[in-house]
Amino acid sequence: MITSAIIPRPLARLPWRLIFLVAAIAGFGLLVLYSTAGASLQPWALKQALIFTFFLSIAIGMSWLRESTIKAFVFPAYVVIVLMLVAVDVLGFAAKGAQRWLDLGPISLQPSEFMKPAIVLTLARFYELLPAAEVRKWRGMWPALVMLGVPAFLILVQPDLGTCIMVVLCGVTVMFLAGLPWWLFVAPAVTIAVAAPIAYSMLHGYQRKRIDVFLNPESDPLGAGYHIAQSKIAIGSGGLWGKGFLNGSQSHLDYLPEGHTDFAFAALAEEWGLVGGIVLILAFGAVIRWGMWVASNGRTRFAQLSAAGLTACIFFYASINLMMVMGLAPVVGVPLPLISYGGSAVMTVMLCLGLLMAFERQQRTVSTLA
Amino acid sequence: MTKPTRLTTAHQSITFSRRMLLLGGAQAAVGAMLIGRLGWLSIAQNQKYQLLSESNRVQLIPVPPRRGWIIDRNGKPIAINRSSFRIDIIPQQLTDGPRVLATVAKLLHLPPEDLERINNELAQSRGFQPVSIADNLPYEQYAAITVRLPELPGISATRGFTRFYPAGPAVGQLVGYVGAANAKEYEAENKNPLLLVPGVKIGKEGLEKTLEQTLRGLPGGQRVEVTARGRLVKELEPKPDRSGGTVRLAIDAELQEYTARRLGEESGSAVILDCLTGDILALVSMPAYDPNSFSDGVGRTEWKMLSDDLRKPLLNKVVNALYPPGSTIKPMGALALLQNGIDPDDHIFCGGGYQLGNRFFRCLGRHGSVNLHRAIAKSCNSYFYAMSNRIGYDKIAPMARRLGLGHKFDLPFVSQNYGTVPDSEWKARKFKQNRRIVERPDWTSSDTLNAAIGQGFLIVNPLQLAVMAARIASGRDIQPRLIGVHRDSPKLIGLDPKHLEIVRAGMWEVVNGDGTAGASRLPFPDIQMSGKTGTAQVRRVGASATRGQGGDWRYRDHGLFVFFAPSDKPRYAGAVVIEHGMGGARAAAPVAKDALTFLFDRQKAMESLAALEQQWGGTLAERTARRAAAIKAAASAA
């Protein structure tokens, strides 16, 4: 908190440390975009800066939302988003071979992005309303599973495996924190291990290939394994200090595919090296620690579960992408929030952060009154 | 019915805190794992990935080295490089094949034959392997293509070098030719990328092939930074190439060319050695293909015409053609007789042949009383029948081998056919292997008689005949040498100098006395040539009415001649074989005479050649050009 006589009170009460941190991460991302465009603000860096500023303002604006207002909107919002997902599946148009976008005239919406925070809030609200005694009973489980399963299925058939996985992981995190019995989490894990081969056979051709290539990237270094192979080359060739700003040959000579979107971290690590990579990971770690701190200090069950779920959402976003670009996970098409070019990830993360700031403000307000 | 484990809000709060701790721990663990992985990639495996990144970034465009020259003993060029303009297709980049090809064909006036070849090669190409459209283009045509390059995707126009052989067909069979590597040669060299560069030619035949590793040199490289899509970003420091090494041959290019011209329209070969050192001064096989026209790729019509030609222009007749040596081996036979105790003054009466049992072996004349000297001079068969039969062929064969017959020499030829020096042991072995050649296992007297006059089982190549003449002339163990100029003489062969003198005297008589080659004396008062004529039957005697002395060209006798000069102090030795020339004295000896004349007096030799070439319809170069035009006409007519 900045306390100064000059700065107006409402501004001074913003979580400046978090805002600076997030702005620093985004600034780092802009440098990467500037570099991969060949030392040019066009076509990515400038646009990304505008997108970031826009959504940061929205997030700051959201920080004044009251918990009661959020609660009131949770279920309606959830229903609207599910309906939009249905609409995408039915009416959506093909973009990059997958149906993910809803064209609403001037803007295109990707409803699956909204589902990430929405599923967190919905489940948090559900477990707040559920009497404590019911949590470990059947009645505490099946509605949550349905609420999670329906959108997950709708997203999976788009098909968008990456987002589907994230929605499921966010939802499961909330359910886990809500106190559902252990076996509910252990059993599916075992089931997945058993059922994976069966699911594998039902996947789309390109998804299956991604998994094949993930398991053995060298099998197809010029085809499907090209992304992972080039990404590892970019990261590995950076060394401790990197090749230097604007000197990344992998990204500048287009060997690294999608160097400005999903594989932006590889471009970053190539130019900034291990040091730059660790700084970024620690910065994300700090954001997540702040979110977990907000969750721990939540005054209501809804605030606790929501804050933890939203933080987990940011965590999964970043870690799935990092595992992907470093060859620890299959390429599922998850961008690195705040770094990768594109509005969806920024929007989602800023929605999460805006809600987290709102919860944090409530805590302080409540604590002052208490 | 209240359970003892009824959950309360307090319980819930504890569970939440506990699980939050667990979640936070898991998140920290994932973060640590990510940092560990990052460190592993960028520190532990840094070198590996740095290498991969560099090999991505930097591409090496091989710059072909200039092929080494082949020069003669005096430094005169035999094979050199001429700068040229060429047009190629990179099949991978050819997007609009038919249209592009049609445009290029129109600009370059390509004959349909070439188009067919290009289409064939395109069909077989491996995508990245360039297909040559045209080489050696005039600048105007090259420029016409270069200005249109943007609208001709897949076409590449480059300046390069082509191989040039100033003497053309005169050195064709000796040096061979070069050409673009084919798929098999590319595989054989472990996919050497240099072989794919347009304009890179490798040796396909002759010395160009056998000396390939010396001549090729080391490729340099234009190091360039390229994007993943192949766009050139900038040029880095180039890696210089190293030109191929120059190879100096023992050949005297002028003598080589003269001899080739002197062979004229005949199908034949000639070898001239320095009989003191073994240096091969001339090694000619005619007619020959023009290696200059081969280095641009051979058209199908041309190839067909060459391979159908009865005079076999694709064959190196010096080492790959085998002939019965005829009477040319009689000096060798004489040495064997002398060594086996035959008195050179023993006389034999030649009444036109020799009676062996109930078979009569003919001589070509009735020489009356002959001794060894006269038998060589007159090429009397009867003498050699009688004397050889006296000692047996198993005593002659070692001498034949000692003088180089049947031997494979250590020379950089792609292959050598080294023929047969038969004896009883050979015959017995052959009988087991192939009964069609040998009808009975034991060596008979008639086998001896046939071999004694250079017929029957005995077959040799012209190089062996030349070596035989050189060894007799110098008495030294001459080994023919093609690479480098030598001053050292090999050691003596260990034959009795008196025997050699007797045989040499007989060979002197052949040319300069009352012998078979009296018409081929050298036109100098003080320099004389010695030699021995030979006539080898192509068909059995009596199979034709003309006895090989006329009629169908293909069945005429071969004419052979071995020689050395000057007679008193031998320096040069050699052999000439004229296929179907009907006689050694008639066809082969005059060629030897003129070639030797050239060595002593070029002016005089050129004069006699000029007269001959006028009869044949122009110089070798003129006739070659005329033939090339005819081939072109035939190709466009087809």
Interface residues (C-beta under 8 A of the other chain):
Chain A: A132 A133 V135 R136 T173 F176 L177 A178 G179 Q230 K232 I233 A234 I235 G236 S237 G238 G239 L240 S249 Q250 L253 D254 Y255 A269 G273 L274 G277 I278 I281 F284 G285 I288 R289 M292 A295 S296 R301 Q304 L305 A308 A312 F315 S319 L322 M323 M326 L328
Chain B: R6 L7 T8 T9 H11 Q12 T15 F16 S17 R19 M20 L23 G24 Q27 A28 V30 G31 M33 L34 I35 R37 L38 G39 L41 S42 I43 Q45 N46 K48 Y49 Q50 L52 S53 E54 N56 R57 E225 V226 T227 A228 R229 V233
